[in-house]
């Protein structure tokens, strides 16, 4: 999932990552919504487009640090593979922009 991909990227970058069941409350919350659509096949490959909108905010103050939007596509043999590729790509593309912001 996109949450897992983004969480993995953040963890590899050295940020603590918690979920809603954690006793530890995060300093920054990343909330988002994901949509995707698999288009018709192109040859033997399926193409999926994914859109991710996120809000990054400070938990204690509610100050919004970022609002961002990313669209990406993925291809694969079969719609499930294409969808997964698009989800990973949209998370990776967005992470490139938010990691520097979070490091401040």
Secondary structure, DSSP 8 states (H G I E B T S, - for coil): -HHHHHHHHHHHTT-----TT-SS--SEEEEEEEEEEE---BTTBEEEEEEEEEEEEETTT--EEEEEEEEEEEEESSHHHHHHHHHHHHHHHHHHHHHHHHH-
